Amino acid sequence: MALLEIRNLSVGFETSTGRFHAVKGIDLDVHPREVLAVVGESGSGKSVAMLAAMGLLPKTAIIQADVMRFDGRDLLTMPDAQRREIIGRDISMIFQEPIASLNPCFTVGYQIEEVLRAHLNMGARARRARAIELFRAVGIPDPEGRLASYPHQMSGGQCQRVMIAMAIACKPKLLIADEPTTALDVTIQKQILDLLMTLQEDTGMGMIMITHDMGVVAETADRVVVMYKGRKMEEAGVLDIFESPSHPYTRALLSALPELATGDRLPTVSDFIDTQALAEGA
């Protein structure tokens, strides 16, 4: 049975010029112990689709779906109180821009302990012990001392490790990692990806890796969903995506990788396909 099952999900927002459709009728499944990469260029609807599943979009969002089920439970009909119990505990998310995602007014230790208090009802001593254990697990040096640090006192890589510690604090069944390495330099990116994959293998949780980086996809994913303009273009195993992509957009996306570039100009997807026609025909 799929851990997360989504059928015909659409997300729209009302604007001054009419309704804007950010996600248009996508299907998605992720299973325990599986890493699903959701890939596409910026604005393709990757993050919006996952935020809709978590119930974290603003009330102005218009969300429609035939099925949205987590671990056998219907997220569409579930009362808000029950959904709040699941989000952050059984489903957690690592957001983009770790420094911006942490509250600058509170220490990182307080913010992690607040997750443990809210979802697991731990006492103060148990919360502190668990926070130290989590910091140690994600490779933060001097975990006892670092609990008293504020986000601005830590590097971008350390803040991302704090976000990962917070996300895994309640041992979630599903972890959604939204561009977890975007704001980090190359060496730290590798460390964070290795950490995430080690945690995923050790805990057996399912993972959705949202990214536009095909290198990250190649290193982490079991299956890949390719999105463009809010629609799913293709879904396949990671080897099939790289060796024999079936959709023209996927082939164009791979052909536009900088490492494959020749000549004086970096290629773009529109060099290989008519993206306007693709958007209008999708």
N, C-alpha and C positions, 0 to 999 in steps of 0.2 A: 504493500500500500504506500502511495506517495505521502511524504511528510507534509508537503504543501502542494495543493492542487488548485489551479486557477483555470477557468474556462470563460472565454469571450469577455475579458476585462476591457472596459473602456473608461477613460477618465477625461472629463472636459472641464473647462473654466469659462465662465461668462466674462466677456470683455466689452468694451465700448463699441466694438465693431461686430459683435456676435459671439457665438460660442467657439472657443478654440479647443480642438481635440488633441490632447497630449499623448494619449494612448488609445489605440483603435483595435479592439477585438482580439487581444492576444490570449493564447493558451500557454500555460507553463506548469511544469511538474518538477519537483526536486525530491529526492529520496534520502533516507538516512545514509550516512557515510559517503554521500556523493557531493562533488563540487560541480556546480552548474555555473558557467560563466555567461553573463548577459552582456553582450558587447555591441558597440555602435558608437557613432560619433556623438559629440555633445548635442543635446536637444532631441535625441532619438526616443526619449521616454523611458529610459532604463530605470532611473531613480524614482520617477513618478509612479511607475508600476509597483515598485516595491514599497514605497511609502503608502500607496493605496491599500496594499495587502496588510500593512501594519496599522492602518487607521490613523496615520500621522499627517495626512493632508488637511489643509484648512477646510472649514465648513462650507466655503464657497465652491469647493471641488464637487463635481457631479460624477459619482462613481457608479458604474453599472457592471454587473457580472452575472453569468448564469450559475457559476460555481466559484466559491472561494472558501476552501476548506483547509484547515491545519490539523494534522494528527487526528483526522476523523471528525473534527468539530467544525461546525458551520460558522464561519466568520461573518456571514451576511446577516444571519438572524440572531447571533449571539448578543446578549445585553452588553452595554458599554462597560459595566462593572466587571463582568467576566473577561472581556477583551483586555481591559487594563491589567488584569492579573497575568495574562499570557504574555503581553508585550513587555519586553524587558526581562522576563524570566525564561519563558520557553522559546520565544523569538527575540533575538536582540540584533542590534545594528551598529556597525562602526561607520560613522558619518565622515564625509569629506571635511578637510580642513580641521584637524584635531584641536588646534589652539582656539579656533572660533567655536568649537563645539563644547568646550569646557567652560564652566562658569568662572570668570576671573575673580569673583568676590569670595570664593571658598577654596580651601586647600584641596588638593587632589585626593588626599586621604578622606576628607569629609565627604566628597562626592561619591567615592566608591562605597563608603560605609552607608551612605544614604540609600543606595541601591539595595544593599543587603538588608537594611532595616525595612524598607518598603515592601520587598518581595519575599523575604525569608523570615522576617520578624526576629532577627538575631539580637541578642543583648550586646551591650557596648564592648565587653571584653572579647566576645566571639567575633564581632565585626572587625575589631582591630587585628585580631589574629588572622582572620581570613584575608583582610586587605594586604597584610604583609606577605602572606602566602601567594596571593595573586601577583603582587609586584615582583616577587622572586621568580614566579613562573614565567613572566613576560620579560625577564632579564633587566629589570631596573636595579642598578647598584644601590647599596645602602637602603634597602626598602623601608626600614624603620624610620630613618631620618627623612626620606623623601615624602612620607605621608604628610609632613607638615609644609611641603612646598606648595606655592601657588603656580598656576599654569604658566605665567610669564617668567617664572624662575627656571623653567625646564626647556630643553631644546624641542624642536619639532618632532624628532624621532622619539624622544622620551614621552611627549604628550600623546603620540600615537600609541605607544605601549600602554599608557594609562587608559586610553580609550578601549584598547583590546582587553585589558584587565577588567574594565567595567562591563564590557559586553559579555565576557565569559564568567562573570562573578557568580551567576546563578545556574551555571552549567546548562546552557540553552540546548534545545534540540536542533534549532536552526539559527545559523549566524549569517547575517547579510552584511557583506563588506562592500561599502560604496566608495569606489576609487581609493582604497586604503593607502596607496603609496604616491598619490598625485603630488602632494606638497613636499615630498622628501627627496633628498639627493640620491644618486644611484646606489651608493653603498648601503645606505640605510634602507632603501627600497628592498634590496635583496634580503636584508636581515628581517624585515617585517614580513615579507612573503614566506620566508622559511619558518618564522615563528607561527604564522597562521596555519600553515600546512601541518606543522608538528602538532599544534593544538587540535586541529581537526582530526588527525589520525589517532591521537591519544584518547580523545573523548568520543569519537564516533558520530559527532554531530554532522548534520547536513550543512552545506555552505553555498551561498549564492555570491559570486564574485562579480560585482558590477564594474566594468572597465571599458576603456577605449584602447587599451594597450594590448596588442595581439601577442606580445612577448609574455605578458602576465598570463594570458589565456593558455599559451603553449606550456607554461611551467606548472599551472595549477589545476586545470579543468579536466573533468571527465566528459562532460557534454557542453555544448555551446549553443546559445540562442543569439542570433544576429538580428538586431533591430534597426529600423530606419524610419524616420518620420512617424513614430508611434506605432508602427506595425512590425510584426515578426516576419522577417524575410526568409529565414532558414533556421533549422534546428538539426544538429547532427553530433556524432561523437567528435572529440577534439581532433583525432587523426584524420577523419573524413573531411573536416572543415579545412584543414591545411593541405591535404593531399588531393582531394577531389571535391571542391566546393561546387554546389549545384546551382546556386542563385547568382545572377550577374552582379548583384550588389556585393555579395561576399567575395567574389573573384576580384572585383574592383577594389574593395577594401584591402585585400591582401596585396594586390599589385601596387597599391599606393604606399606601402611600407617604406620608410626612409632608407632602410638598409638595402632595399632592392633598387634604389634610384640610380640612374646613370645620367650623365650629361650635367648641364649647369643648373637645371631647374628641378626642384622637388615635385614629384607628381602628386595629383589629387585624385579623389574618387571620380570627379567629373571629367577627368582626362580619359577615363575608360568606359563610362556609361553616361547616358543622358539622365542626370538625377532629377531634373524637372519633370521629365516624362514618367520616371519611376514613381515620383511622389503623386502625380496626378492619376496614375493608373493603379496605384496601391489601394 
